[in-house]
């Protein structure tokens, strides 16, 4: 079995004295892991930093084996380690993808969005809201998407103020009635009629990532890297 193409490094872990097991994200193959002989060397360690693009050839005798990578550098993203904010960002993105996605299950649309987000981080541009919408897309790709476009009760697009914690659908203030205390607030940043900025929006996506994805679907907690990033994103100087 063989596959070749470009991918972005997601994670690596030491294997034996000199090798590493690399996990990368490609548009065609999804998450794919393999052994990189000599990957722990200083020369290769720099190339295998999370977020860097590499050209890979994966080979295995059988489809369900770990396989081995031969690889070359494709494009470095040095800006990802150039600031504490970008480093926290790439650590969260890569940790969440490895946590959430099954291996060898392609998600081309999510992969494209991930690459664009990493490019923003690498370039030092404003990327906090792009990260929020990346989390929204991650939920959608995994079947837990939020529908914030209209009221789940009336169908109206006006006066949206809440989100149902059960369905992930928006609810207007008028339709909520006595149920309002049991609903989640819909921040203005995501189309709500009241207040609520980035921190509130990330609290909303975090609720569904935690309850739907982590607890109900995977049965384990979200990666700590996300919490560390959210703490930085709440800081006023990002």
C-alpha positions in Angstrom: 0.0 0.0 0.0 1.3 3.4 -0.9 0.2 7.1 -0.7 2.0 10.3 -1.6 1.2 13.9 -1.3 1.6 17.1 0.8 0.4 17.4 4.3 0.8 19.6 7.4 2.4 18.2 10.5 -0.1 17.7 13.4 2.0 15.8 16.0 5.0 13.6 16.6 6.1 11.3 19.3 9.4 9.6 19.9 9.7 6.0 18.8 12.8 4.1 19.8 16.2 5.8 19.9 16.0 7.8 16.7 12.6 7.5 15.1 9.3 9.4 15.6 5.7 8.5 14.8 4.4 11.4 12.8 0.7 12.3 12.3 0.0 14.7 9.4 -3.2 16.1 7.9 -3.7 15.9 4.1 -6.6 17.0 1.9 -6.8 13.6 0.2 -6.0 11.2 3.0 -7.2 13.0 6.1 -5.1 12.3 9.2 -2.4 9.8 8.4 0.3 8.4 10.7 3.6 6.7 10.0 7.1 6.0 11.3 9.8 8.4 10.3 13.2 6.7 10.8 15.7 9.2 12.0 13.0 11.7 12.7 14.4 12.6 16.1 17.5 14.1 14.6 18.1 17.8 15.1 17.8 18.4 11.3 14.5 16.6 10.9 13.1 17.9 14.2 12.9 21.4 12.9 11.1 20.2 9.7 8.6 18.3 11.8 7.3 21.2 13.9 3.5 21.2 14.0 2.0 23.3 11.2 4.9 22.9 8.8 4.1 21.5 5.3 5.9 18.4 4.2 5.9 16.2 1.1 5.2 12.6 2.2 5.3 9.1 0.7 3.6 6.6 3.0 4.2 2.9 2.5 2.9 -0.2 4.3 2.5 -3.9 3.4 -1.1 -3.8 4.5 -3.7 -1.0 4.6 -4.3 -1.3 8.4 -0.5 -1.1 9.3 1.2 1.9 10.7 3.4 2.3 7.7 6.6 4.3 7.1 7.1 7.8 5.8 9.7 9.1 3.5 9.5 12.9 3.5 10.9 16.1 2.3 10.2 19.7 3.4 7.6 21.5 1.4 6.9 24.8 3.2 7.9 26.0 6.7 5.7 28.2 8.8 8.2 29.9 11.0 5.7 32.4 12.3 3.9 29.7 14.2 6.7 29.6 16.8 7.5 33.3 16.4 4.9 34.4 19.1 3.3 32.9 22.1 -0.2 33.6 20.7 0.6 31.8 17.4 2.2 28.9 19.2 -0.8 28.5 21.4 -3.0 28.7 18.3 -1.2 26.0 16.3 -1.0 23.7 19.4 -4.7 24.0 19.9 -5.6 23.4 16.3 -3.4 20.4 15.9 -4.4 18.9 19.2 -8.1 19.3 18.4 -7.8 17.7 15.0 -5.8 14.7 16.3 -8.4 14.4 19.1 -11.5 14.7 17.0 -10.8 13.1 13.6 -10.6 9.4 12.8 -7.4 8.5 10.9 -7.6 8.2 7.1 -11.0 9.9 6.9 -10.6 12.8 4.5 -12.3 16.2 5.3 -11.2 18.4 2.4 -13.3 21.4 3.3 -12.0 21.4 6.9 -8.5 20.8 5.8 -8.6 23.8 3.5 -10.0 26.0 6.3 -7.2 24.7 8.6 -4.5 25.5 6.1 -5.9 29.1 5.7 -6.0 29.5 9.5 -2.4 28.3 9.9 -1.4 30.7 7.2 -3.0 33.6 9.1 -1.2 32.6 12.3 2.1 32.2 10.4 1.7 35.7 8.8 1.0 37.4 12.2 -2.4 38.6 11.0 -5.6 38.8 13.1 -6.9 35.3 13.4 -9.0 35.0 16.5 -12.4 35.2 14.8 -11.1 32.8 12.1 -10.3 30.3 14.9 -13.9 30.7 16.2 -15.4 29.9 12.8 -12.9 27.0 12.4 -14.4 25.5 15.6 -17.9 26.0 14.2 -16.8 24.1 11.0 -15.2 21.4 13.1 -18.5 20.8 14.8 -20.3 20.8 11.5 -17.9 18.3 9.9 -18.4 15.9 12.7 -22.2 16.0 12.6 -22.7 18.4 15.6 -23.2 21.6 13.6 -25.0 24.6 15.0 -27.9 26.2 13.1 -27.9 29.8 14.1 -29.6 31.2 11.0 -33.3 31.1 12.2 -35.5 30.3 15.2 -36.1 26.6 15.8 -39.6 27.4 17.0 -40.9 30.1 14.7 -38.5 30.0 11.7 -37.9 33.7 12.1 -34.5 35.3 11.5 -35.3 38.2 13.8 -34.7 38.6 17.5 -32.4 35.5 17.9 -31.2 35.5 21.5 -30.6 31.9 22.6 -29.3 28.5 21.5 -30.9 25.2 22.5 -28.3 23.0 24.3 -30.1 19.9 23.0 -30.4 20.7 19.3 -27.8 23.4 18.7 -30.4 25.6 17.0 -31.1 29.3 17.6 -34.2 30.4 19.5 -35.7 33.9 19.4 -36.3 35.8 22.7 -40.1 35.8 22.0 -40.2 32.1 21.4 -38.0 31.2 24.4 -40.6 32.4 27.0 -40.3 30.6 30.3 -37.6 28.3 28.8 -35.1 31.1 28.5 -33.1 30.2 31.7 -32.5 26.7 30.3 -31.1 28.0 27.0 -27.6 29.1 26.1 -27.1 32.8 25.2 -26.4 33.6 21.6 -23.6 36.1 21.4 -23.9 39.1 19.1 -20.8 38.0 17.3 -22.7 34.9 16.1 -25.9 36.8 15.3 -27.5 37.3 18.7 -29.5 40.4 19.4 -27.7 41.3 22.6 -24.1 41.6 23.6 -21.4 39.0 23.6 -18.1 39.0 21.8 -15.4 36.5 21.1 -15.0 35.0 24.6 -18.8 34.4 24.8 -18.8 32.8 21.3 -16.0 30.5 22.2 -17.8 29.5 25.4 -20.7 28.5 23.2 -18.7 26.4 20.7 -16.8 25.0 23.7 -20.0 23.8 25.3 -20.9 21.7 22.2 -17.3 20.5 21.7 -17.2 19.4 25.3 -20.7 17.8 25.6 -21.3 16.5 22.1 -17.8 15.6 20.9 -15.8 14.9 24.0 -18.2 13.5 26.5 -20.9 11.9 24.4 -19.0 10.8 21.3 -15.4 10.1 22.4 -15.8 9.7 26.2 -12.7 11.8 27.1 -12.0 15.4 27.9 -11.0 18.0 25.4 -7.2 18.6 24.9 -5.8 21.0 27.5 -4.3 23.0 24.6 -7.7 24.4 23.7 -8.2 25.8 27.2 -4.8 27.4 27.1 -5.6 29.1 23.8 -9.0 30.3 25.0 -7.3 31.9 28.0 -5.0 33.8 25.7 -7.8 34.8 23.3 -9.6 36.4 26.2 -6.6 38.7 26.8 -7.1 42.2 25.3 -3.8 42.4 23.5 -4.1 39.5 21.1 
